[in-house]
Amino acid sequence: MKMPKLRNLSSTRYLAHRALNRFLVKELGGRRFGTILDIGAGKGPYKKFLECDKYVPLDVENRSGDPDTVIADLNEKIPLSDNYADCVICTEVLEHIKKPQQALREIHRVLKKGGLLVLTTPMVWPHHEVPNDFCRYTRFGLEYLLTETRFKNVKILASNPHFYTTSQLVVMNLRNPLWKPAVMLINALAVISSKFFKDDDLPLGHHVVAYK
């Protein structure tokens, strides 16, 4: 997986996108899979960067126009067979699910034995996709959910340190073009600071790797 092109440093969402993209590249880069199931795929922003024999998008509606899109509600059953996918990607979706345990059980079911789950979910982030925004997860909550749904070798990491989070919250509403120099400066300082500060108590979100 190659590094997805990041938005311009003047973007008010640059820091959030950077953290997510770096995680996906770290965990999926240089790895080829048979079938990848992308849950909550949207318009498939990561499809062209993934190395696999078969890419299957899944969402509540077909937002990309891909005829292979699987339409499903994660609160119910995923309409795919057991042991279907070698890897499941689920980025920024779990907070929109009313029944997270049901969703994770279904993900576990459709994964092949030894299959990989790569999941991200926010912890510090404003309401979005209202009213379908239900939860913010700590690493302890995620560990409980994943263990309870029988995932193994669970690794949960904070997406970024405290100052990085604060910086993203400051710039996210500075959308007037007049603020662009300030946004660029704050974004740059946040990136530099992340090399020195490693605290993990207030991240934008959490990054998860787990296996069936």
PAZAPA-4460 file (N, C-alpha, C; in steps of 0.05 Angstrom, whole numbers, plus 32768, in hexadecimal, padded with zeros to 4 digits):
% residues 212
    n_x    n_y    n_z   ca_x   ca_y   ca_z    c_x    c_y    c_z   seq   type   mol
   8011   7FE8   8000   8000   8000   8000   8011   8019   8000     1      M     A
   800E   802A   7FEC   801D   8043   7FEB   800F   8058   7FFC     2      K     A
   801E   806C   8004   8013   8081   8015   7FFE   8091   8005     3      M     A
   7FE5   8091   800E   7FD1   80A1   8001   7FD9   80BE   8001     4      P     A
   7FD2   80CD   7FEC   7FD9   80E9   7FEA   7FCB   80F9   8000     5      K     A
   7FDA   8106   8011   7FCE   8116   8026   7FC3   8130   801C     6      L     A
   7FAE   8139   8029   7FA4   8153   8022   7FB8   8169   8028     7      R     A
   7FB5   8180   801C   7FC7   8196   801F   7FCB   819D   803C     8      N     A
   7FE2   81A6   8044   7FE8   81AD   8060   7FD6   81C3   806A     9      L     A
   7FC9   81D1   8058   7FB7   81E6   8060   7F9B   81DC   8066    10      S     A
   7F96   81C1   8062   7F7C   81B6   8067   7F76   81B5   8085    11      S     A
   7F5D   81BB   808C   7F55   81BA   80A8   7F51   819E   80B2    12      T     A
   7F54   818A   80A1   7F52   816E   80A9   7F6D   815F   80A4    13      R     A
   7F82   816E   809E   7F9B   8162   8097   7FA5   814E   80AC    14      Y     A
   7FA5   8156   80C5   7FB1   8146   80DA   7FA2   812C   80DE    15      L     A
   7F87   812D   80DD   7F77   8114   80E0   7F7D   8101   80C9    16      A     A
   7F7E   810B   80B0   7F83   80FA   8099   7FA0   80EF   809A    17      H     A
   7FB2   80FF   80A3   7FCE   80F6   80A5   7FD1   80DE   80B8    18      R     A
   7FC5   80E0   80CF   7FC7   80CB   80E3   7FBB   80B1   80D9    19      A     A
   7FA3   80B3   80CC   7F96   809B   80C1   7FA6   808E   80AB    20      L     A
   7FAF   809F   8098   7FBE   8094   8081   7FD8   8087   808A    21      N     A
   7FE6   8093   809D   8000   8087   80A6   7FFB   806C   80B3    22      R     A
   7FE5   8069   80C1   7FDF   804F   80CE   7FD9   803A   80B9    23      F     A
   7FC9   8041   80A5   7FC2   802D   8090   7FDB   8025   8080    24      L     A
   7FEC   8037   807A   8005   8031   806C   8016   801F   807C    25      V     A
   8019   8025   8096   8029   8015   80A8   8020   7FF8   80A9    26      K     A
   8005   7FF4   80AC   7FFB   7FD9   80B0   7FF6   7FCA   8097    27      E     A
   7FF1   7FD7   8080   7FEA   7FC9   8068   7FFF   7FCC   8052    28      L     A
   8012   7FDE   8056   8027   7FE2   8042   8038   7FC9   803E    29      G     A
   803C   7FC2   8024   804D   7FAB   801E   803F   7F91   8022    30      G     A
   8026   7F90   8027   8017   7F77   802B   8002   7F74   8015    31      R     A
   8000   7F5C   800B   7FEC   7F56   7FF7   7FD8   7F41   8003    32      R     A
   7FBF   7F46   7FFE   7FAA   7F35   8008   7F9A   7F29   7FF1    33      F     A
   7F8C   7F13   7FF8   7F79   7F08   7FE4   7F61   7F1A   7FE1    34      G     A
   7F50   7F1A   7FF6   7F37   7F2A   7FF5   7F38   7F3E   800C    35      T     A
   7F34   7F58   8006   7F32   7F6D   801A   7F15   7F77   801A    36      I     A
   7F09   7F77   8031   7EEE   7F81   8035   7EF1   7F9D   8042    37      L     A
   7EE8   7FB2   8035   7EEA   7FCD   803F   7ECE   7FD5   8049    38      D     A
   7ECB   7FD5   8064   7EB1   7FDB   8070   7EAF   7FF9   8075    39      I     A
   7E98   8004   806C   7E95   8021   806D   7EA6   802E   8058    40      G     A
   7EA7   8021   8040   7EBA   8029   802C   7EB6   8045   8020    41      A     A
   7E9D   804F   8021   7E97   8069   8015   7E9E   8069   7FF8    42      G     A
   7EAE   807B   7FEF   7EB6   807D   7FD3   7ED0   806E   7FCE    43      K     A
   7ED9   805D   7FE1   7EF0   804D   7FDD   7F0A   805C   7FDB    44      G     A
   7F10   806F   7FED   7F29   807F   7FEB   7F43   806F   7FED    45      P     A
   7F42   8057   7FF9   7F5A   8047   7FFC   7F5D   8030   7FE8    46      Y     A
   7F49   802C   7FD7   7F49   8016   7FC5   7F62   8014   7FB4    47      K     A
   7F6A   802B   7FA8   7F80   802A   7F95   7F9B   8027   7FA3    48      K     A
   7F9C   8028   7FBE   7FB5   8025   7FCC   7FB8   8009   7FD8    49      F     A
   7FA3   7FF9   7FD7   7FA3   7FDF   7FE3   7FAD   7FCA   7FCF    50      L     A
   7FBC   7FB6   7FD9   7FC5   7FA1   7FC8   7FB6   7F87   7FCE    51      E     A
   7FA4   7F7F   7FBC   7F94   7F68   7FC1   7F8A   7F5C   7FA6    52      C     A
   7F81   7F43   7FA7   7F75   7F37   7F90   7F58   7F40   7F8B    53      D     A
   7F4B   7F46   7FA1   7F2E   7F4E   7FA0   7F28   7F62   7FB5    54      K     A
   7F1D   7F79   7FAC   7F15   7F8E   7FBF   7EF7   7F90   7FBF    55      Y     A
   7EEB   7F8E   7FD7   7ECE   7F8D   7FDA   7EC6   7FA4   7FED    56      V     A
   7EB9   7FB9   7FE2   7EAF   7FCF   7FF3   7E94   7FC7   7FFF    57      P     A
   7E8F   7FD0   8018   7E76   7FCC   8026   7E6D   7FE6   8033    58      L     A
   7E54   7FED   8030   7E4A   8005   803C   7E2B   8003   803E    59      D     A
   7E1F   8017   804B   7E02   8017   804E   7DF5   8020   8034    60      V     A
   7E04   802D   8022   7DFB   8034   8008   7E13   8035   7FF5    61      E     A
   7E0E   8034   7FDB   7E23   8034   7FC7   7E2B   8051   7FC1    62      N     A
   7E40   805A   7FCE   7E49   8076   7FCB   7E5E   8079   7FB5    63      R     A
   7E69   8063   7FAB   7E7E   8065   7F97   7E75   805D   7F7B    64      S     A
   7E5E   8050   7F7A   7E55   8046   7F60   7E61   802C   7F58    65      G     A
   7E71   8020   7F69   7E7E   8007   7F64   7E68   7FF1   7F64    66      D     A
   7E65   7FE2   7F4E   7E50   7FCE   7F4D   7E54   7FB7   7F60    67      P     A
   7E6D   7FB4   7F6A   7E72   7F9E   7F7D   7E6D   7FA6   7F9A    68      D     A
   7E63   7FBE   7F9F   7E5E   7FC7   7FBA   7E49   7FB5   7FC8    69      T     A
   7E50   7FAC   7FE0   7E3D   7F9D   7FF0   7E2E   7FB0   8002    70      V     A
   7E14   7FB0   8000   7E03   7FC2   8011   7DFB   7FB2   802A    71      I     A
   7E02   7FBE   8041   7DFC   7FB0   805B   7DFB   7FC4   8072    72      A     A
   7DEC   7FBC   8086   7DEA   7FCB   809F   7DFA   7FBB   80B4    73      D     A
   7E10   7FC6   80BE   7E21   7FB8   80D1   7E13   7FB1   80EB    74      L     A
   7DFD   7FBE   80F0   7DED   7FB7   8108   7DDF   7F9C   8105    75      N     A
   7DDF   7F93   80EC   7DD1   7F79   80E6   7DE6   7F65   80DB    76      E     A
   7DE0   7F56   80C7   7DF2   7F41   80BD   7DFF   7F4B   80A3    77      K     A
   7E19   7F45   80A1   7E27   7F4A   8088   7E21   7F34   8074    78      I     A
   7E17   7F3B   805C   7E0E   7F26   804A   7E25   7F1A   803A    79      P     A
   7E38   7F0F   8049   7E4F   7F01   803D   7E53   7EE7   804D    80      L     A
   7E60   7ED4   8040   7E64   7EBA   804C   7E79   7EBB   8062    81      S     A
   7E79   7EA6   8073   7E8E   7EA3   8087   7EA9   7EA1   8079    82      D     A
   7EBE   7EAB   8087   7EDA   7EA8   807D   7EDD   7EB3   8061    83      N     A
   7ED1   7ECB   805D   7ED1   7ED6   8042   7EEA   7EE7   803B    84      Y     A
   7EF3   7EF7   804F   7F08   7F0A   8049   7F23   7F04   8057    85      A     A
   7F38   7F0B   804A   7F53   7F08   8057   7F59   7F20   8069    86      D     A
   7F4D   7F37   8062   7F51   7F50   8071   7F38   7F61   8070    87      C     A
   7F31   7F6C   8087   7F1B   7F7F   8089   7F26   7F9A   8092    88      V     A
   7F1F   7FAF   8083   7F25   7FCA   808A   7F0C   7FD8   8093    89      I     A
   7F0D   7FE5   80AA   7EF5   7FF3   80B4   7EFE   800D   80C1    90      C     A
   7EFE   8023   80B1   7F09   803C   80BA   7EF2   8050   80C0    91      T     A
   7EF2   805A   80D9   7EE0   806F   80E1   7EC3   8067   80DD    92      E     A
   7EBC   804F   80E5   7EA1   8044   80E1   7E94   803C   80FC    93      V     A
   7EA3   8031   810E   7E98   8025   8126   7E88   8039   8137    94      L     A
   7E90   8052   8136   7E81   8066   8146   7E65   806A   813C    95      E     A
   7E5F   8061   8123   7E45   8065   8117   7E33   804C   811A    96      H     A
   7E3D   8038   8129   7E2E   801F   812B   7E20   801D   8146    97      I     A
   7E06   8018   8146   7DF7   8015   815F   7DFE   7FFC   816E    98      K     A
   7E06   7FE7   815F   7E0B   7FCD   816B   7E28   7FC5   8164    99      K     A
   7E3C   7FD1   8171   7E58   7FCB   8169   7E60   7FAE   816D   100      P     A
   7E56   7FA1   8182   7E5D   7F85   8186   7E52   7F73   816F   101      Q     A
   7E3A   7F79   8167   7E2E   7F6B   8150   7E3F   7F6F   8137   102      Q     A
   7E48   7F88   8132   7E58   7F8E   811B   7E73   7F7F   811C   103      A     A
   7E80   7F7F   8133   7E9A   7F71   8136   7E97   7F53   8134   104      L     A
   7E81   7F48   813E   7E7C   7F2B   813B   7E7A   7F24   811D   105      R     A
   7E6C   7F35   810E   7E69   7F30   80F2   7E83   7F32   80E3   106      E     A
   7E93   7F46   80EA   7EAD   7F49   80DE   7EBF   7F31   80E4   107      I     A
   7EBE   7F28   80FD   7ECD   7F10   8104   7EC3   7EF8   80F4   108      H     A
   7EAA   7EF5   80F0   7E9F   7EDF   80E1   7EA8   7EDE   80C4   109      R     A
   7EA8   7EF5   80B7   7EAF   7EF6   809A   7ECD   7EF5   8095   110      V     A
   7EDD   7EF9   80AA   7EFA   7EF7   80A7   7F03   7ED9   80A7   111      L     A
   7F17   7ED3   8097   7F22   7EB9   8097   7F33   7EB5   80B0   112      K     A
   7F38   7E9C   80B8   7F49   7E97   80CF   7F64   7EA4   80CB   113      K     A
   7F6D   7EB3   80DE   7F86   7EC1   80DC   7F84   7EDB   80CD   114      G     A
   7F6B   7EE2   80C4   7F66   7EFA   80B5   7F6B   7F13   80C6   115      G     A
   7F70   7F29   80B8   7F78   7F43   80C5   7F61   7F57   80C5   116      L     A
   7F5C   7F63   80DC   7F4A   7F7A   80DE   7F5B   7F93   80E3   117      L     A
   7F57   7FA8   80D2   7F64   7FC2   80D6   7F4D   7FD6   80DA   118      V     A
   7F4C   7FE1   80F2   7F35   7FF2   80FA   7F3E   800C   8106   119      L     A
   7F30   8021   8100   7F35   803B   810D   7F1B   8047   8116   120      T     A
   7F1C   8056   812C   7F03   8063   8136   7F0B   807B   8146   121      T     A
   7EFC   8091   8144   7F03   80AA   8152   7EFE   80A9   8170   122      P     A
   7F0E   80B9   817E   7F08   80BD   819B   7F02   80DA   81A1   123      M     A
   7F12   80EC   8195   7F0D   8109   8198   7F06   8114   817D   124      V     A
   7EED   8118   8179   7EE4   8122   815E   7EC7   812C   8161   125      W     A
   7EC0   8141   8153   7EA4   814C   8155   7E90   8138   814A   126      P     A
   7E77   813D   8151   7E61   812D   8145   7E63   812F   8126   127      H     A
   7E5D   8118   8119   7E5C   8118   80FC   7E49   8102   80F3   128      H     A
   7E3F   8106   80DB   7E2A   80F4   80D0   7E12   80F2   80E4   129      E     A
   7E0C   8109   80F0   7DF6   810A   8103   7DDC   8103   80F5   130      V     A
   7DCA   80F3   8101   7DCB   80EA   811E   7DD8   80CF   8122   131      P     A
   7DE5   80C4   810D   7DF1   80AA   810F   7E0E   80AB   8119   132      N     A
   7E11   80B6   8130   7E2B   80B9   813D   7E27   80B1   815A   133      D     A
   7E30   8099   8162   7E27   808E   817C   7E3D   808C   8191   134      F     A
   7E56   8088   818A   7E6A   8081   819E   7E85   808E   8198   135      C     A
   7E95   8091   81AE   7EB1   8097   81AC   7EBF   8082   81BD   136      R     A
   7ED3   8075   81B3   7EDF   805D   81C0   7EFB   8063   81CC   137      Y     A
   7EFF   805C   81E5   7F1A   805B   81F0   7F27   8041   81E8   138      T     A
   7F40   803E   81ED   7F4E   8025   81E6   7F44   800E   81F8   139      R     A
   7F3B   8015   8210   7F30   8000   8222   7F15   7FF6   8218   140      F     A
   7F05   8008   820E   7EEB   7FFF   8202   7EEF   7FEE   81E9   141      G     A
   7F02   7FF6   81D9   7F08   7FE6   81C0   7F13   7FCB   81C7   142      L     A
   7F25   7FCA   81DB   7F31   7FB1   81E3   7F1B   7F9E   81ED   143      E     A
   7F09   7FA8   81FD   7EF2   7F97   8206   7EE2   7F8D   81EF   144      Y     A
   7EDA   7F9E   81DD   7EC9   7F96   81C7   7ED6   7F81   81B5   145      L     A
   7EF0   7F85   81AF   7EFE   7F72   819D   7F03   7F58   81AB   146      L     A
   7F0A   7F58   81C4   7F0E   7F40   81D3   7EF4   7F30   81D6   147      T     A
   7EDF   7F3F   81DC   7EC5   7F32   81E0   7EBB   7F25   81C6   148      E     A
   7EC3   7F30   81AF   7EBA   7F25   8196   7ED0   7F12   818A   149      T     A
   7EE2   7F09   819B   7EF5   7EF3   8195   7F0C   7EFA   8182   150      R     A
   7F12   7F13   8180   7F2A   7F1A   8170   7F43   7F15   8181   151      F     A
   7F59   7F0F   8173   7F72   7F08   8180   7F88   7F1C   8179   152      K     A
   7F9E   7F1B   8189   7FB5   7F2C   8183   7FAD   7F49   817E   153      N     A
   7F9C   7F53   818F   7F91   7F6E   818B   7FA6   7F83   8192   154      V     A
   7FAB   7F95   8180   7FBD   7FAC   8185   7FAE   7FC6   8181   155      K     A
   7FAD   7FD7   8196   7F9F   7FF0   8194   7FB2   8007   819A   156      I     A
   7FB4   801A   8188   7FC7   8030   818B   7FB8   804A   8189   157      L     A
   7FC0   805E   8199   7FB6   8079   8195   7FC0   8084   817B   158      A     A
   7FAF   8093   816E   7FB7   809D   8153   7FCC   80B3   8154   159      S     A
   7FCD   80C1   816B   7FDF   80D9   816D   7FE1   80E3   8189   160      N     A
   7FF4   80F4   8190   7FF6   80FF   81AB   7FE3   8117   81AF   161      P     A
   7FE3   8121   81C7   7FD0   8136   81D1   7FD2   814F   81C0   162      H     A
   7FEA   815A   81BC   7FEC   8174   81AE   7FE2   8172   8192   163      F     A
   7FE6   815B   8185   7FDD   8157   816A   7FBE   8158   8169   164      Y     A
   7FB1   814C   817D   7F94   814D   817F   7F8A   816A   8183   165      T     A
   7F97   8178   8195   7F8F   8194   819A   7F92   81A5   8181   166      T     A
   7FA8   81A0   8172   7FAC   81AF   815A   7F96   81AA   8145   167      S     A
   7F8E   8191   8142   7F79   818B   812F   7F5F   8198   8137   168      Q     A
   7F59   8198   8151   7F40   81A5   815A   7F40   81C3   8156   169      L     A
   7F58   81CF   8158   7F5A   81EC   8154   7F56   81F3   8137   170      V     A
   7F62   81E4   8124   7F61   81EC   8108   7F48   81E3   80FA   171      V     A
   7F39   81D0   8105   7F23   81C4   80F5   7F0D   81D8   80ED   172      M     A
   7F0A   81ED   80FC   7EF6   8201   80F5   7F01   821B   80E9   173      N     A
   7F1B   821B   80E3   7F27   8232   80D6   7F26   822F   80B8   174      L     A
   7F0E   8230   80AD   7F09   822A   8091   7F0C   8243   807E   175      R     A
   7F0B   825A   808A   7F0E   8272   807A   7F2A   8272   806D   176      N     A
   7F2C   8278   8053   7F47   8278   8046   7F5B   828A   8054   177      P     A
   7F52   829F   8062   7F64   82B1   8070   7F73   82A2   8086   178      L     A
   7F69   828C   808F   7F76   827D   80A5   7F8A   8269   809B   179      W     A
   7F8D   8266   8080   7F9F   8251   8076   7FBB   8252   8080   180      K     A
   7FC8   8269   8082   7FE3   8269   808D   7FE4   825F   80AA   181      P     A
   7FD0   8266   80BA   7FD0   825D   80D6   7FCB   823F   80D7   182      A     A
   7FB9   8234   80C5   7FB4   8218   80C4   7FCD   8208   80BD   183      V     A
   7FDB   8212   80A9   7FF4   8205   80A0   8008   8204   80B6   184      M     A
   800B   821A   80C5   801F   821C   80DB   8017   8208   80F1   185      L     A
   7FFE   8208   80F9   7FF5   81F7   810F   7FF9   81D9   8107   186      I     A
   7FF1   81D3   80EE   7FF4   81B7   80E5   8011   81AF   80E5   187      N     A
   8023   81C0   80DB   803F   81BA   80DA   804A   81B6   80F7   188      A     A
   8043   81C7   8109   804C   81C4   8125   8042   81AA   8131   189      L     A
   8029   81A3   812B   801F   818A   8136   802E   8172   812C   190      A     A
   8035   8171   8112   8044   815B   8107   8060   815A   8114   191      V     A
   806D   8170   8117   8087   8171   8123   8086   8168   8140   192      I     A
   8072   8172   814F   806F   816B   816B   806B   814D   816F   193      S     A
   805D   8140   815C   8057   8123   815F   8070   8112   815F   194      S     A
   8086   811D   8156   80A0   810F   8157   80AC   810E   8173   195      K     A
   80A3   8121   8184   80AF   8124   819E   809C   811C   81B5   196      F     A
   8082   8120   81B1   806E   8119   81C5   8060   80FF   81BE   197      F     A
   8060   80ED   81D1   8055   80D2   81CC   803E   80CB   81DF   198      K     A
   8033   80DE   81ED   801D   80D9   81FF   8005   80CE   81EE   199      D     A
   7FF4   80BE   81FB   7FDE   80B1   81EC   7FC3   80B3   81FA   200      D     A
   7FC0   80C7   820C   7FA8   80C8   821C   7F91   80D8   820F   201      D     A
   7F97   80E7   81F9   7F82   80F7   81EC   7F86   80F7   81CE   202      L     A
   7F84   80E0   81C1   7F88   80DE   81A4   7F6E   80E6   8195   203      P     A
   7F72   80ED   817C   7F5B   80F1   816A   7F4B   80D7   8168   204      L     A
   7F59   80C0   8168   7F4C   80A7   8166   7F5F   8090   816D   205      G     A
   7F55   8078   8168   7F65   8060   816D   7F68   804F   8154   206      H     A
   7F7F   8042   8152   7F85   8031   813B   7F87   8014   8145   207      H     A
   7F7A   8002   8138   7F78   7FE7   8142   7F81   7FD3   812C   208      V     A
   7F91   7FBF   8135   7F98   7FA8   8125   7F90   7F90   8135   209      V     A
   7F81   7F7D   8129   7F79   7F65   8138   7F76   7F4E   8124   210      A     A
   7F77   7F36   812E   7F75   7F1E   811D   7F5F   7F0B   8126   211      Y     A
   7F55   7EFC   8113   7F42   7EE7   811A   7F51   7ECE   8123   212      K     A
***
